[in-house]
Amino acid sequence: MGRKKEFDYYIFIDYSENLIGYNIIEKEKVSELLLKTSRFRHYKTAKKRDIYLKHINKTIKREKIESYFLKFKIKEMRDNLEIYSDVIDFIKKHENCIIFISVDDKQYNKFKKLVDIVDGKRTKIIKEGTLKKGTPEYQMNLIIDNILNIRRKQHKKR
């Protein structure tokens, strides 16, 4: 029987309109983080989106969700090379680690080509859209998705 591959780090790259961001989570923090984010869901499925985001924003602050990230950054989409560069540098510095990366479907091909130059063997890159609902990876991806939507909404109010 095939055992599920254990990853040392999980990286989630996503974007929302004009924002792009990533977070890196160490495997040791996954279980606790999943407990604190069990009520997260995909923003687009929420019926009352503004109320949902307010609730999630309070949860993120109360549970100090961002403190679980090894690295975290959000930039404007025009600065996507900075995001990619950070992730590539992380992969290079952790050459003895197995890394899982979920990247937005529209960014997948470009990003995969970049990573394959650096390392195509110990890094598993998948499209965000192929994450199976209910899996730990799907649930962790919802964190960056929700944070980006919160920031995007806050940015629009300015």
N, C-alpha and C positions, 0 to 999 in steps of 0.2 A: 504494500500500500504506500502511495506517495505521501510524504509528509509535507505540510504547507511550509513554504520557505519562510524563515524568520529573518526579518530585516532589522538592521541596526538603527536606521534612520528612515523617517517618512517625510517626504517633501511634497507640499501641495502648492501648485502655481495656478492662479485663477485671475480672471479679470472681470470687471463690471463697468460697462460703458468706457469711461476714460481713465479708469484706475486698474492697475495690475499689482498683484501682491503675491507673496509666498510666505510660508512658514515651514520650519523644520522641527520635527518632533523626535526625540530619542525614544527608542523602544521601551525603556524603563518607565516613561511617563504616560504611555498609551492607555493603560487600564484605568488609571485615576482620571485622566482627561475624558475618557469615554463616559465615565460615570457622571461627570459634571456637565456633559453636553448631550445627554441622552434625549432631551426634549427638542434639540435642534432639528430642523427639517429644511428642505430646499425652499428658499425665499419665494420662488415662483409658484409654489403649491399653497402658500398661505393665503387664506381668504381675505383677511384684514391685514394687509402687509405692513402698514404703518404701526399698528398695535403690536403685531408680531415682532417687528424690529426693535421697538421700545423694550419689550419684554426680554428679548435676547440680549440687547445692549446692557440691561440691568444684570442679567445673568453673567455676562462676560466680565463686568466690573466686580460684582459681588464674589464670584468664584476665582477672580484673578487669572482668567484663562490665558492671557498673553504671557504670564510668568511660566507657563508650561512649555513654551517654545524655546528651543535652543537659539533659533534665529527667526526674525520676523521683519518684514518690510513691505510697505505699500508706497507706490510711486504713481505718477501720471503715466498713461500708456506710452507717451512719447519717450519715456525713460526705461522702456522694457529691456534694453540692452544691459542696464545696470542690474536689473533683477536676474537676468540670465547669467551675467558675469558672476554675481554672488553665488549662484547655485553651482556653476561650473567650478569655481574656486573651492567650494565646499567639497565637491566630488573629488577633486585633485588632492586635497588635504586629507581625505579619509579613504585613501586607496586600499586599505585592508578591510573595508566595511561593505556590507551589502545594503544598497539604498533603493528604496521604493519612491518613485516620483509619479504623481498624477498632475497632468497638465491639461489646460483647457483644450478642447477638441480643435479649435481654430488655430491654436499655437503649436499643436503637437508635432507636425511634420518639420517645421523649422527648428524647434527645440530638440527633437530627437537627433537630427543631423549634427547639431552642436555637441550633444552628449556623446554620440558615437565616435566623434573625433577624440574625445578625452577618454571615454571608457564605455564600451558596449557590453561588457561581460557581467559585471557585478551590480549594474544599475538596471532596474526594471522600470521602464517608462510606459505608462498607459494613458489613454485618453480618459478624461474625466467622465465622459458620457458612457464609458464601459464599466464604471464602478457599479457593483451590484448592491442594490438597496439592502440595508440591514447588515452589511459587512463593516468591520471596524474602519476600513479605508474609506468607505462611503461616508460614514459618520464623521470621521476626522476632516474630510474634504468640506463638509458643511460648515466647519468653523471658519475657514478662510472665506468661503462664499458669503456667509452672513456678515463677517467683519467688513468685507468690501462693500456690501450693500448698505451697511450702516454708515460707513465713511462717505459713500457716494451721496446718500441722502443728506448727510450733514453738510457736505460740500455744496450741494444745490441750494441749501437754505441761506448760504452766505451771500 
